[in-house]
Amino acid sequence: MGDKGFNSDEITVITTMTATPREVETARCAHLIVLSGTNVGQVYRLEADEVTIGREDGSTIQLMDAGISRRHARLRKDGEGGYLLEDAGSRNGTFANNRRVERRHTLEDGDKIQVGVMTILKFSYDDELEADYARKMYDAALRDGLTGVFNRRYFDDRLASELAFSSRHNKALALLLIDLDHFKSVNDTHGHPAGDKILIGFGKLLQSIIRAEDVLARYGGEEFVILCRDTDVMKASILAERIRHAAASHYYHVESARLQVTVSIGVVAVPDQGIDSPAEMVDAADGALYQAKSKGRNCVITRRPRS
């Protein structure tokens, strides 16, 4: 058999297409990940042609942090699969990578968006697995591993920003420091697993009482703290009594035991002439809590503001 000749008419041309960076980005879905603020750890998938951010109920992304306007900002698709960031006439402005957005900003993967006093969102092109992983990582960094409420690190950051906002706008801000009474005896008598179960249950009890905008954190050990925006000392005292009563009426079922654990609460609120810093506010609440323990526990002591 002879060799067949090479026929140039039979050549098949294979063309390799190289995707542009924008095509690679838009092949995945755009997301906003809340890095700081009340919705920290939340991931929002962006699919609509226009996404609105603000406090009003009709917002695509509703955020209730200090300084956020009813209609604060919006994201619009740019026709090529990307997004443009625009301010919606907000009072305090919208910032991208620490620069105020005057007209519009073309968002790139990894851009940081700040709205209000403390909310920072990361714009990212991720697939669903990556977005879910990011949410879990941010959430884990700011949540208490046992109870699921915010941790001390998150509380410290929020207290500083909320106190600054309260001072600038002359708004009330209250802090409740809560300690579970005789908790060591629970661990000693029933074991640490029983104590852990009570801490988890008490965290859930607190979450069922406070408002969505209140900040609940585990301050350390058997101490919890609640930060309440726009709450004066009288309202804070009423809330503390509700918590004290609910705790005293609640039962924890631990193996064969049915346990009750009371709480002592120290309450402080600003404006207060004796409080100018986060440390002073915590110290004032701790002093009130110490008095509550000294008076026999299972009670609320409120520091009256100094004028």
Backbone as CSV, one residue per row, in Angstrom:
resi,resn,N_x,N_y,N_z,CA_x,CA_y,CA_z,C_x,C_y,C_z
1,MET,0.851,-1.190,0.000,0.000,0.000,0.000,0.883,1.235,0.000
2,GLY,0.539,2.195,-0.862,1.314,3.429,-0.909,0.823,4.449,0.094
3,ASP,1.719,5.355,0.428,1.323,6.418,1.374,0.374,7.377,0.693
4,LYS,-0.603,7.841,1.496,-1.516,8.852,0.987,-0.854,10.219,1.032
5,GLY,-1.098,11.020,0.025,-0.512,12.358,0.020,-1.197,13.272,1.009
6,PHE,-0.491,14.287,1.400,-1.014,15.288,2.337,-1.852,16.303,1.583
7,ASN,-3.099,16.423,1.959,-4.027,17.332,1.285,-4.258,18.545,2.159
8,SER,-3.775,19.688,1.689,-3.906,20.908,2.505,-5.343,21.343,2.669
9,ASP,-6.229,20.860,1.771,-7.646,21.245,1.901,-8.318,20.568,3.091
10,GLU,-7.681,19.534,3.636,-8.300,18.779,4.731,-7.813,19.232,6.113
11,ILE,-7.036,20.323,6.134,-6.517,20.813,7.406,-7.667,21.336,8.270
12,THR,-7.717,20.894,9.534,-8.696,21.408,10.488,-8.008,22.425,11.386
13,VAL,-8.541,23.615,11.405,-7.943,24.681,12.196,-8.643,24.748,13.553
14,ILE,-7.881,24.615,14.636,-8.423,24.701,15.995,-7.972,26.024,16.603
15,THR,-8.932,26.840,16.991,-8.615,28.145,17.563,-8.853,28.120,19.067
16,THR,-7.868,28.471,19.862,-8.007,28.542,21.320,-8.364,29.963,21.709
17,MET,-9.531,30.092,22.352,-10.005,31.409,22.779,-9.533,31.684,24.197
18,THR,-8.930,32.791,24.411,-8.486,33.191,25.759,-9.469,34.198,26.340
19,ALA,-10.038,33.848,27.503,-11.026,34.727,28.119,-10.355,35.950,28.724
20,THR,-11.004,37.079,28.605,-10.504,38.304,29.230,-10.761,38.242,30.728
21,PRO,-10.031,39.034,31.542,-10.282,39.049,32.995,-11.739,39.343,33.328
22,ARG,-12.359,40.283,32.580,-13.762,40.609,32.868,-14.659,39.412,32.558
23,GLU,-14.363,38.660,31.473,-15.169,37.494,31.136,-15.019,36.399,32.184
24,VAL,-13.805,36.271,32.726,-13.594,35.286,33.788,-14.391,35.675,35.027
25,GLU,-14.369,36.983,35.383,-15.093,37.455,36.559,-16.581,37.239,36.416
26,THR,-17.128,37.623,35.255,-18.570,37.555,35.089,-19.060,36.136,34.866
27,ALA,-18.142,35.185,34.618,-18.540,33.781,34.556,-18.961,33.306,35.937
28,ARG,-18.461,33.973,36.974,-18.886,33.702,38.331,-19.899,34.767,38.734
29,CYS,-20.487,34.607,39.915,-21.524,35.541,40.337,-20.939,36.595,41.262
30,ALA,-21.454,37.812,41.141,-21.017,38.894,42.022,-21.694,38.752,43.379
31,HIS,-20.948,39.029,44.430,-21.467,38.954,45.801,-21.013,40.180,46.590
32,LEU,-21.780,40.506,47.609,-21.353,41.451,48.635,-21.252,40.675,49.933
33,ILE,-20.113,40.782,50.600,-19.884,40.110,51.875,-19.724,41.182,52.939
34,VAL,-20.499,41.117,54.003,-20.445,42.115,55.064,-19.269,41.799,55.988
35,LEU,-18.270,42.676,55.957,-17.076,42.477,56.783,-17.243,43.036,58.186
36,SER,-18.014,44.115,58.334,-18.263,44.687,59.657,-19.625,45.348,59.657
37,GLY,-20.238,45.391,60.843,-21.584,45.944,60.970,-22.515,44.910,61.573
38,THR,-23.788,45.262,61.710,-24.739,44.361,62.364,-24.978,43.087,61.573
39,ASN,-24.804,43.116,60.270,-25.031,41.941,59.427,-23.722,41.215,59.107
40,VAL,-22.713,41.360,59.929,-21.392,40.812,59.638,-21.462,39.324,59.299
41,GLY,-20.718,38.930,58.262,-20.715,37.545,57.822,-21.766,37.228,56.786
42,GLN,-22.759,38.114,56.621,-23.827,37.879,55.652,-23.277,38.016,54.226
43,VAL,-23.719,37.121,53.345,-23.312,37.166,51.939,-24.549,37.408,51.087
44,TYR,-24.498,38.431,50.238,-25.607,38.758,49.347,-25.197,38.470,47.904
45,ARG,-25.941,37.636,47.239,-25.673,37.349,45.832,-26.356,38.420,44.984
46,LEU,-25.624,39.002,44.041,-26.138,40.088,43.202,-26.557,39.529,41.849
47,GLU,-27.853,39.615,41.576,-28.374,39.097,40.315,-29.178,40.143,39.547
48,ALA,-29.825,41.042,40.263,-30.688,42.033,39.625,-29.858,43.093,38.905
49,ASP,-30.505,43.775,37.961,-29.837,44.866,37.240,-29.544,46.039,38.165
50,GLU,-30.362,46.204,39.204,-30.134,47.270,40.182,-30.327,46.714,41.583
51,VAL,-29.380,46.994,42.455,-29.424,46.551,43.851,-29.359,47.792,44.735
52,THR,-30.321,47.949,45.642,-30.350,49.117,46.516,-29.923,48.737,47.925
53,ILE,-29.260,49.688,48.585,-28.780,49.501,49.956,-29.325,50.635,50.808
54,GLY,-29.930,50.299,51.953,-30.459,51.340,52.832,-31.248,50.764,53.980
55,ARG,-31.857,51.652,54.781,-32.627,51.228,55.955,-34.079,50.914,55.639
56,GLU,-34.625,51.458,54.538,-36.046,51.287,54.275,-36.370,49.840,53.914
57,ASP,-37.620,49.467,54.159,-38.056,48.088,53.982,-37.900,47.599,52.551
58,GLY,-38.033,48.486,51.571,-37.956,48.072,50.182,-36.552,47.877,49.647
59,SER,-35.540,48.086,50.464,-34.158,47.952,50.003,-33.831,46.500,49.672
60,THR,-33.076,46.304,48.592,-32.615,44.949,48.266,-31.763,44.407,49.408
61,ILE,-30.863,45.252,49.916,-30.042,44.902,51.070,-30.359,45.900,52.170
62,GLN,-31.078,45.456,53.179,-31.485,46.340,54.271,-30.465,46.252,55.401
63,LEU,-29.884,47.392,55.750,-28.884,47.479,56.802,-29.332,48.522,57.810
64,MET,-29.239,48.190,59.096,-29.765,49.070,60.136,-28.670,49.723,60.970
65,ASP,-27.451,49.767,60.463,-26.357,50.347,61.232,-26.465,51.869,61.316
66,ALA,-25.747,52.426,62.292,-25.747,53.869,62.511,-25.223,54.601,61.283
67,GLY,-25.905,55.693,60.932,-25.441,56.545,59.851,-25.886,56.128,58.468
68,ILE,-26.625,55.034,58.342,-27.107,54.597,57.035,-28.454,55.261,56.756
69,SER,-28.578,55.863,55.588,-29.810,56.551,55.211,-30.867,55.546,54.746
70,ARG,-32.102,56.034,54.674,-33.186,55.170,54.194,-32.867,54.641,52.798
71,ARG,-32.397,55.539,51.941,-31.913,55.138,50.617,-30.465,55.598,50.528
72,HIS,-29.553,54.677,50.685,-28.160,55.082,50.864,-27.332,54.959,49.581
73,ALA,-27.337,53.791,48.966,-26.502,53.558,47.778,-27.190,52.562,46.866
74,ARG,-26.687,52.478,45.636,-27.206,51.479,44.700,-26.084,50.969,43.811
75,LEU,-26.262,49.742,43.342,-25.351,49.121,42.392,-26.139,48.848,41.121
76,ARG,-25.563,49.237,39.983,-26.214,49.014,38.693,-25.290,48.214,37.792
77,LYS,-25.868,47.299,37.009,-25.080,46.577,36.022,-24.636,47.549,34.932
78,ASP,-23.406,47.350,34.459,-22.847,48.312,33.505,-22.979,47.910,32.043
79,GLY,-23.699,46.821,31.772,-23.885,46.386,30.400,-22.867,45.351,29.961
80,GLU,-21.790,45.193,30.714,-20.761,44.215,30.387,-20.661,43.129,31.456
81,GLY,-21.657,43.085,32.311,-21.660,42.077,33.368,-21.105,42.550,34.679
82,GLY,-20.511,43.736,34.706,-19.967,44.290,35.945,-20.976,45.178,36.639
83,TYR,-20.526,45.843,37.711,-21.418,46.708,38.483,-20.788,48.074,38.720
84,LEU,-21.649,49.081,38.710,-21.265,50.439,39.067,-21.871,50.769,40.422
85,LEU,-21.094,51.405,41.286,-21.564,51.835,42.598,-21.890,53.318,42.556
86,GLU,-23.089,53.688,43.050,-23.509,55.083,43.092,-24.066,55.413,44.469
87,ASP,-23.822,56.620,44.917,-24.471,57.105,46.130,-25.897,57.511,45.774
88,ALA,-26.844,57.271,46.682,-28.251,57.574,46.418,-28.703,58.805,47.184
89,GLY,-27.798,59.764,47.351,-28.136,60.978,48.083,-28.111,60.785,49.582
90,SER,-27.241,59.904,50.062,-27.176,59.614,51.496,-26.627,60.808,52.275
91,ARG,-26.940,60.828,53.542,-26.492,61.925,54.402,-24.995,61.851,54.676
92,ASN,-24.471,60.641,54.895,-23.077,60.483,55.310,-22.154,59.989,54.204
93,GLY,-22.686,59.773,53.011,-21.845,59.410,51.892,-21.582,57.919,51.762
94,THR,-21.142,57.543,50.569,-20.760,56.168,50.244,-19.292,56.182,49.829
95,PHE,-18.516,55.232,50.310,-17.079,55.220,50.061,-16.665,53.898,49.415
96,ALA,-15.750,53.988,48.451,-15.165,52.804,47.823,-13.660,52.872,48.023
97,ASN,-13.124,51.869,48.716,-11.686,51.834,49.014,-11.220,53.138,49.674
98,ASN,-12.028,53.611,50.639,-11.737,54.800,51.454,-11.863,56.128,50.694
99,ARG,-12.365,56.109,49.485,-12.583,57.341,48.732,-14.071,57.546,48.510
100,ARG,-14.531,58.768,48.776,-15.951,59.066,48.646,-16.386,58.960,47.187
101,VAL,-17.534,58.318,46.963,-18.083,58.178,45.617,-18.891,59.436,45.305
102,GLU,-18.386,60.232,44.383,-19.071,61.476,44.022,-20.153,61.231,42.970
103,ARG,-19.796,60.514,41.901,-20.767,60.183,40.862,-20.990,58.670,40.820
104,ARG,-19.987,57.960,40.354,-20.081,56.502,40.316,-18.680,55.906,40.346
105,HIS,-18.650,54.636,40.753,-17.374,53.923,40.846,-17.560,52.550,40.214
106,THR,-16.679,52.192,39.292,-16.716,50.867,38.678,-16.104,49.860,39.638
107,LEU,-16.899,48.909,40.057,-16.448,47.961,41.073,-15.566,46.876,40.476
108,GLU,-14.474,46.611,41.172,-13.556,45.541,40.808,-13.542,44.495,41.920
109,ASP,-13.139,43.291,41.566,-13.080,42.199,42.536,-12.222,42.598,43.735
110,GLY,-12.798,42.505,44.948,-12.064,42.832,46.169,-12.275,44.234,46.686
111,ASP,-13.003,45.086,45.956,-13.253,46.457,46.413,-14.003,46.460,47.740
112,LYS,-13.663,47.422,48.604,-14.341,47.593,49.889,-15.284,48.788,49.810
113,ILE,-16.524,48.579,50.218,-17.559,49.617,50.195,-17.950,49.939,51.633
114,GLN,-17.906,51.222,52.002,-18.330,51.627,53.337,-19.592,52.466,53.250
115,VAL,-20.586,52.074,54.035,-21.818,52.849,54.152,-22.106,53.038,55.631
116,GLY,-22.530,54.228,56.029,-22.783,54.482,57.433,-21.512,54.565,58.249
117,VAL,-21.644,54.333,59.541,-20.520,54.489,60.463,-19.616,53.266,60.481
118,MET,-20.203,52.058,60.420,-19.402,50.863,60.676,-19.568,49.745,59.666
119,THR,-20.452,49.900,58.694,-20.679,48.804,57.760,-19.694,48.853,56.603
120,ILE,-18.940,47.783,56.439,-18.023,47.636,55.314,-18.382,46.344,54.583
121,LEU,-18.552,46.468,53.269,-18.894,45.329,52.444,-17.785,45.085,51.424
122,LYS,-17.516,43.837,51.165,-16.512,43.479,50.153,-17.240,43.020,48.898
123,PHE,-16.897,43.641,47.757,-17.452,43.223,46.475,-16.553,42.142,45.909
124,SER,-17.149,41.019,45.508,-16.336,39.889,45.082,-17.045,39.082,44.016
125,TYR,-16.254,38.573,43.062,-16.756,37.610,42.088,-16.366,36.221,42.585
126,ASP,-17.351,35.471,43.060,-17.093,34.143,43.611,-18.151,33.174,43.117
127,ASP,-17.801,31.889,43.133,-18.856,30.900,42.938,-19.513,30.662,44.297
128,GLU,-20.564,29.884,44.317,-21.342,29.718,45.554,-20.519,29.067,46.662
129,LEU,-19.650,28.133,46.313,-18.831,27.464,47.324,-17.871,28.449,47.975
130,GLU,-17.237,29.298,47.162,-16.302,30.290,47.691,-17.033,31.305,48.566
131,ALA,-18.208,31.738,48.127,-18.977,32.720,48.891,-19.412,32.146,50.233
132,ASP,-19.828,30.894,50.233,-20.255,30.251,51.477,-19.075,30.092,52.422
133,TYR,-17.919,29.750,51.873,-16.715,29.611,52.696,-16.328,30.948,53.317
134,ALA,-16.403,32.033,52.511,-16.064,33.365,53.024,-16.999,33.757,54.155
135,ARG,-18.286,33.480,53.968,-19.255,33.812,55.016,-18.927,33.075,56.315
136,LYS,-18.606,31.808,56.201,-18.314,31.012,57.390,-17.046,31.496,58.086
137,MET,-16.050,31.888,57.300,-14.798,32.353,57.887,-14.984,33.670,58.643
138,TYR,-15.697,34.621,58.038,-15.933,35.895,58.706,-16.810,35.695,59.946
139,ASP,-17.800,34.822,59.797,-18.704,34.570,60.912,-17.947,33.926,62.069
140,ALA,-17.089,32.959,61.753,-16.334,32.262,62.800,-15.391,33.198,63.535
141,ALA,-14.853,34.184,62.836,-13.910,35.111,63.454,-14.577,36.042,64.452
142,LEU,-15.889,36.238,64.323,-16.578,37.221,65.141,-17.639,36.629,66.064
143,ARG,-17.779,35.312,66.041,-18.781,34.652,66.875,-18.113,33.810,67.962
144,ASP,-18.787,33.713,69.094,-18.331,32.836,70.157,-18.579,31.390,69.739
145,GLY,-17.555,30.565,69.837,-17.660,29.203,69.347,-18.678,28.350,70.068
146,LEU,-18.965,28.651,71.322,-19.905,27.832,72.096,-21.347,28.296,71.924
147,THR,-21.600,29.568,72.178,-22.982,30.061,72.226,-23.507,30.577,70.887
148,GLY,-22.606,30.936,69.970,-23.044,31.467,68.687,-23.326,32.956,68.684
149,VAL,-23.280,33.609,69.850,-23.457,35.059,69.886,-22.121,35.710,69.526
150,PHE,-22.097,37.038,69.385,-20.854,37.709,69.036,-19.816,37.527,70.144
151,ASN,-18.552,37.651,69.764,-17.486,37.485,70.740,-16.984,38.834,71.259
152,ARG,-16.034,38.776,72.153,-15.491,39.983,72.799,-14.858,40.923,71.772
153,ARG,-14.160,40.371,70.802,-13.505,41.203,69.783,-14.533,42.037,69.022
154,TYR,-15.612,41.397,68.619,-16.637,42.123,67.865,-17.293,43.187,68.740
155,PHE,-17.582,42.836,69.985,-18.205,43.793,70.888,-17.328,45.021,71.092
156,ASP,-16.039,44.821,71.306,-15.133,45.951,71.517,-15.144,46.904,70.327
157,ASP,-15.143,46.330,69.115,-15.181,47.170,67.909,-16.494,47.943,67.811
158,ARG,-17.594,47.255,68.088,-18.900,47.902,67.979,-19.101,48.971,69.052
159,LEU,-18.631,48.700,70.261,-18.774,49.678,71.334,-18.061,50.973,70.968
160,ALA,-16.861,50.863,70.428,-16.105,52.056,70.054,-16.834,52.862,68.988
161,SER,-17.347,52.203,67.959,-18.029,52.922,66.874,-19.388,53.454,67.319
162,GLU,-20.122,52.692,68.104,-21.438,53.145,68.571,-21.311,54.318,69.543
163,LEU,-20.295,54.276,70.397,-20.097,55.364,71.346,-19.699,56.641,70.618
164,ALA,-18.878,56.513,69.584,-18.485,57.678,68.787,-19.698,58.280,68.088
165,PHE,-20.545,57.434,67.531,-21.762,57.907,66.861,-22.697,58.581,67.866
166,SER,-22.845,57.973,69.046,-23.703,58.521,70.089,-23.235,59.909,70.511
167,SER,-21.926,60.072,70.631,-21.369,61.355,71.053,-21.572,62.432,69.989
168,ARG,-21.339,62.077,68.723,-21.470,63.059,67.644,-22.904,63.534,67.455
169,HIS,-23.849,62.621,67.617,-25.248,62.935,67.320,-26.109,63.090,68.574
170,ASN,-25.457,63.060,69.740,-26.173,63.216,71.003,-27.313,62.200,71.137
171,LYS,-27.009,60.962,70.823,-27.970,59.869,70.905,-27.682,59.013,72.133
172,ALA,-28.736,58.473,72.705,-28.575,57.602,73.862,-27.981,56.255,73.449
173,LEU,-27.204,55.674,74.354,-26.618,54.354,74.142,-26.505,53.676,75.498
174,ALA,-27.009,52.452,75.583,-27.003,51.738,76.863,-26.186,50.455,76.777
175,LEU,-25.618,50.087,77.905,-24.828,48.861,78.008,-25.296,48.084,79.229
176,LEU,-25.583,46.793,79.029,-25.978,45.901,80.110,-24.904,44.824,80.253
177,LEU,-24.321,44.708,81.440,-23.330,43.670,81.724,-23.994,42.641,82.631
178,ILE,-24.048,41.387,82.170,-24.841,40.340,82.827,-23.938,39.200,83.272
179,ASP,-24.135,38.768,84.505,-23.343,37.668,85.057,-24.279,36.594,85.610
180,LEU,-24.035,35.336,85.234,-24.837,34.233,85.774,-24.391,33.954,87.208
181,ASP,-25.336,33.973,88.131,-25.032,33.837,89.557,-24.591,32.407,89.900
182,HIS,-23.558,32.323,90.733,-23.066,31.046,91.278,-22.824,30.008,90.177
183,PHE,-22.306,30.467,89.057,-22.137,29.551,87.928,-21.051,28.511,88.202
184,LYS,-20.060,28.864,88.983,-18.989,27.911,89.305,-19.550,26.671,89.992
185,SER,-20.549,26.861,90.839,-21.124,25.715,91.549,-21.850,24.768,90.585
186,VAL,-22.373,25.319,89.482,-23.011,24.469,88.477,-21.961,23.554,87.848
187,ASN,-20.829,24.147,87.471,-19.749,23.341,86.887,-19.213,22.319,87.884
188,ASP,-19.061,22.752,89.135,-18.501,21.852,90.151,-19.442,20.694,90.469
189,THR,-20.746,20.975,90.466,-21.729,19.954,90.854,-22.139,19.062,89.694
190,HIS,-22.358,19.673,88.538,-22.928,18.922,87.409,-21.938,18.708,86.261
191,GLY,-20.772,19.336,86.332,-19.773,19.156,85.288,-19.817,20.261,84.240
192,HIS,-18.723,20.424,83.530,-18.617,21.480,82.531,-19.554,21.297,81.336
193,PRO,-19.854,20.072,80.895,-20.839,19.935,79.811,-22.200,20.521,80.188
194,ALA,-22.590,20.348,81.464,-23.849,20.931,81.930,-23.757,22.455,81.918
195,GLY,-22.598,22.976,82.349,-22.405,24.420,82.322,-22.460,24.975,80.917
196,ASP,-21.852,24.253,79.972,-21.892,24.689,78.576,-23.321,24.725,78.052
197,LYS,-24.097,23.728,78.413,-25.489,23.668,77.958,-26.281,24.856,78.485
198,ILE,-26.000,25.266,79.714,-26.687,26.421,80.293,-26.266,27.704,79.592
199,LEU,-24.981,27.844,79.295,-24.511,29.039,78.579,-25.164,29.149,77.206
200,ILE,-25.268,28.028,76.503,-25.917,28.028,75.188,-27.381,28.400,75.326
201,GLY,-28.058,27.806,76.301,-29.476,28.094,76.508,-29.728,29.532,76.921
202,PHE,-28.841,30.067,77.759,-29.016,31.450,78.198,-28.791,32.414,77.034
203,GLY,-27.827,32.106,76.176,-27.614,32.938,74.992,-28.856,32.987,74.126
204,LYS,-29.505,31.852,73.939,-30.745,31.801,73.152,-31.867,32.572,73.841
205,LEU,-31.912,32.483,75.170,-32.925,33.219,75.918,-32.759,34.718,75.720
206,LEU,-31.529,35.203,75.792,-31.264,36.623,75.580,-31.655,37.055,74.171
207,GLN,-31.325,36.234,73.175,-31.649,36.568,71.794,-33.147,36.671,71.570
208,SER,-33.924,35.916,72.332,-35.382,35.962,72.191,-35.997,37.216,72.809
209,ILE,-35.220,37.930,73.629,-35.734,39.106,74.336,-35.315,40.415,73.674
210,ILE,-34.079,40.496,73.203,-33.555,41.764,72.689,-34.052,42.059,71.277
211,ARG,-33.832,43.292,70.826,-34.203,43.706,69.481,-33.157,43.238,68.475
212,ALA,-33.559,43.234,67.201,-32.635,42.811,66.142,-31.421,43.725,66.074
213,GLU,-31.602,45.016,66.356,-30.490,45.963,66.249,-29.592,46.000,67.482
214,ASP,-29.965,45.329,68.558,-29.121,45.268,69.742,-27.951,44.309,69.505
215,VAL,-26.832,44.583,70.146,-25.639,43.747,69.993,-25.477,42.888,71.244
216,LEU,-25.538,41.576,71.061,-25.357,40.630,72.154,-24.034,39.907,71.971
217,ALA,-23.229,39.889,73.029,-21.927,39.219,72.935,-21.628,38.488,74.239
218,ARG,-20.828,37.454,74.116,-20.300,36.795,75.307,-19.029,37.538,75.685
219,TYR,-19.042,38.132,76.877,-17.936,38.993,77.272,-16.769,38.190,77.829
220,GLY,-17.083,37.031,78.367,-16.033,36.179,78.927,-16.611,35.278,79.997
221,GLY,-16.259,33.984,79.979,-16.762,33.066,80.994,-18.271,33.018,80.999
222,GLU,-18.859,33.371,82.164,-20.322,33.377,82.280,-20.908,34.782,82.184
223,GLU,-20.153,35.718,81.641,-20.625,37.092,81.476,-21.041,37.367,80.034
224,PHE,-22.187,38.030,79.897,-22.695,38.467,78.601,-22.882,39.973,78.646
225,VAL,-22.880,40.597,77.477,-23.049,42.036,77.394,-24.017,42.357,76.264
226,ILE,-24.830,43.381,76.482,-25.786,43.826,75.468,-25.602,45.323,75.266
227,LEU,-25.502,45.727,74.014,-25.356,47.128,73.639,-26.630,47.547,72.930
228,CYS,-27.277,48.598,73.450,-28.584,49.006,72.943,-28.551,50.439,72.425
229,ARG,-28.717,50.603,71.136,-28.716,51.913,70.504,-30.048,52.638,70.779
230,ASP,-29.976,53.974,70.870,-31.163,54.802,71.097,-31.962,54.341,72.317
231,THR,-31.260,53.974,73.370,-31.905,53.469,74.583,-31.367,54.236,75.781
232,ASP,-32.264,54.960,76.470,-31.818,55.736,77.631,-31.769,54.837,78.861
233,VAL,-31.362,55.414,79.974,-31.133,54.620,81.173,-32.418,53.990,81.702
234,MET,-33.556,54.683,81.564,-34.817,54.127,82.050,-35.226,52.898,81.228
235,LYS,-35.158,53.021,79.903,-35.522,51.891,79.045,-34.559,50.726,79.243
236,ALA,-33.287,51.045,79.450,-32.297,49.992,79.671,-32.580,49.239,80.974
237,SER,-33.011,49.968,81.999,-33.337,49.336,83.285,-34.545,48.412,83.146
238,ILE,-35.516,48.833,82.352,-36.701,47.998,82.117,-36.309,46.717,81.394
239,LEU,-35.447,46.848,80.380,-34.972,45.673,79.661,-34.213,44.735,80.598
240,ALA,-33.368,45.301,81.441,-32.594,44.477,82.375,-33.502,43.701,83.316
241,GLU,-34.560,44.334,83.796,-35.500,43.635,84.680,-36.242,42.529,83.941
242,ARG,-36.555,42.751,82.678,-37.187,41.694,81.879,-36.261,40.485,81.774
243,ILE,-34.985,40.756,81.542,-34.004,39.676,81.416,-33.842,38.950,82.748
244,ARG,-33.737,39.711,83.834,-33.575,39.100,85.154,-34.759,38.190,85.478
245,HIS,-35.963,38.680,85.213,-37.172,37.896,85.502,-37.230,36.649,84.619
246,ALA,-36.902,36.800,83.342,-36.936,35.648,82.425,-35.933,34.591,82.844
247,ALA,-34.745,35.028,83.274,-33.720,34.077,83.706,-34.158,33.322,84.952
248,ALA,-34.760,34.039,85.897,-35.190,33.414,87.149,-36.340,32.434,86.941
249,SER,-37.061,32.597,85.838,-38.222,31.740,85.565,-37.897,30.587,84.617
250,HIS,-36.657,30.573,84.114,-36.295,29.605,83.079,-35.628,28.373,83.689
251,TYR,-35.959,27.207,83.138,-35.373,25.958,83.599,-34.481,25.372,82.499
252,TYR,-33.362,24.807,82.928,-32.448,24.119,82.023,-32.479,22.632,82.368
253,HIS,-32.760,21.814,81.380,-32.826,20.367,81.603,-31.468,19.760,81.264
254,VAL,-30.743,19.398,82.304,-29.406,18.854,82.164,-29.410,17.428,82.712
255,GLU,-29.358,16.448,81.799,-29.466,15.038,82.154,-30.729,14.850,82.997
256,SER,-30.592,14.421,84.225,-31.788,14.194,85.049,-32.142,15.406,85.899
257,ALA,-31.315,16.438,85.821,-31.536,17.622,86.668,-32.349,18.680,85.939
258,ARG,-33.049,19.478,86.732,-33.827,20.613,86.226,-33.321,21.843,86.980
259,LEU,-32.502,22.647,86.284,-31.770,23.704,86.967,-32.316,25.085,86.645
260,GLN,-32.203,25.978,87.628,-32.488,27.395,87.449,-31.223,28.172,87.793
261,VAL,-30.935,29.205,87.001,-29.770,30.047,87.254,-30.208,31.504,87.160
262,THR,-30.051,32.238,88.243,-30.408,33.655,88.235,-29.244,34.481,87.689
263,VAL,-29.517,35.767,87.455,-28.475,36.646,86.920,-28.431,37.959,87.689
264,SER,-27.249,38.563,87.693,-27.051,39.915,88.209,-26.673,40.794,87.025
265,ILE,-27.192,42.037,87.029,-27.003,42.900,85.864,-26.595,44.305,86.286
266,GLY,-25.555,44.821,85.638,-25.163,46.212,85.805,-25.548,46.992,84.561
267,VAL,-26.175,48.143,84.747,-26.697,48.935,83.632,-26.089,50.328,83.646
268,VAL,-25.691,50.798,82.457,-25.165,52.156,82.321,-25.629,52.691,80.978
269,ALA,-25.777,54.004,80.880,-26.194,54.617,79.611,-25.546,55.983,79.469
270,VAL,-25.331,56.377,78.236,-24.856,57.722,77.922,-25.973,58.431,77.153
271,PRO,-25.998,59.773,77.193,-24.995,60.709,77.716,-24.809,60.614,79.235
272,ASP,-23.562,60.700,79.637,-23.163,60.679,81.037,-21.825,61.419,81.124
273,GLN,-21.779,62.455,81.940,-20.580,63.286,82.019,-19.349,62.520,82.496
274,GLY,-19.571,61.383,83.158,-18.446,60.612,83.661,-17.940,59.562,82.687
275,ILE,-18.517,59.511,81.482,-18.142,58.482,80.508,-17.766,59.138,79.186
276,ASP,-16.501,58.998,78.803,-16.026,59.568,77.541,-15.373,58.536,76.633
277,SER,-15.213,57.311,77.100,-14.506,56.306,76.316,-15.160,54.940,76.509
278,PRO,-14.893,54.001,75.594,-15.420,52.645,75.763,-14.990,52.009,77.083
279,ALA,-13.723,52.206,77.469,-13.230,51.616,78.716,-13.993,52.157,79.918
280,GLU,-14.289,53.459,79.904,-15.025,54.061,81.022,-16.459,53.532,81.066
281,MET,-17.045,53.272,79.915,-18.411,52.758,79.895,-18.468,51.336,80.452
282,VAL,-17.498,50.511,80.052,-17.440,49.141,80.564,-17.146,49.149,82.061
283,ASP,-16.236,49.997,82.508,-15.908,50.085,83.938,-17.131,50.494,84.750
284,ALA,-17.926,51.425,84.212,-19.122,51.878,84.919,-20.135,50.739,85.049
285,ALA,-20.316,49.977,83.966,-21.236,48.842,84.001,-20.720,47.758,84.950
286,ASP,-19.412,47.559,84.960,-18.817,46.558,85.845,-18.982,46.960,87.305
287,GLY,-18.873,48.271,87.568,-19.094,48.748,88.936,-20.525,48.518,89.393
288,ALA,-21.477,48.751,88.495,-22.885,48.509,88.828,-23.141,47.017,89.027
289,LEU,-22.506,46.189,88.208,-22.655,44.739,88.366,-22.081,44.275,89.698
290,TYR,-20.950,44.833,90.098,-20.345,44.481,91.387,-21.306,44.803,92.542
291,GLN,-21.970,45.937,92.452,-22.952,46.306,93.480,-24.115,45.314,93.508
292,ALA,-24.554,44.872,92.310,-25.662,43.911,92.249,-25.275,42.597,92.928
293,LYS,-24.032,42.151,92.742,-23.567,40.933,93.393,-23.461,41.132,94.905
294,SER,-23.002,42.316,95.307,-22.837,42.613,96.727,-24.162,42.652,97.461
295,LYS,-25.217,42.983,96.741,-26.547,43.074,97.365,-27.277,41.735,97.379
296,GLY,-26.587,40.662,97.051,-27.197,39.340,97.157,-27.474,38.667,95.828
297,ARG,-27.110,39.305,94.721,-27.325,38.756,93.383,-28.820,38.708,93.025
298,ASN,-29.089,38.223,91.791,-30.456,38.185,91.256,-31.112,39.559,91.348
299,CYS,-30.350,40.580,90.932,-30.904,41.935,90.949,-30.229,42.791,89.887
300,VAL,-30.823,43.966,89.657,-30.327,44.918,88.669,-29.895,46.188,89.393
301,ILE,-28.696,46.654,89.089,-28.236,47.941,89.602,-27.944,48.848,88.404
302,THR,-28.542,50.034,88.422,-28.379,50.984,87.326,-27.596,52.192,87.794
303,ARG,-26.565,52.521,87.072,-25.811,53.735,87.353,-26.577,54.930,86.777
304,ARG,-26.874,55.880,87.605,-27.602,57.066,87.150,-26.629,58.034,86.482
305,PRO,-26.953,58.528,85.286,-26.033,59.417,84.566,-25.682,60.668,85.381
306,ARG,-24.432,61.099,85.279,-23.991,62.310,85.950,-24.150,63.476,84.980
307,SER,-24.771,64.517,85.449,-25.006,65.690,84.588,-24.024,66.813,84.917
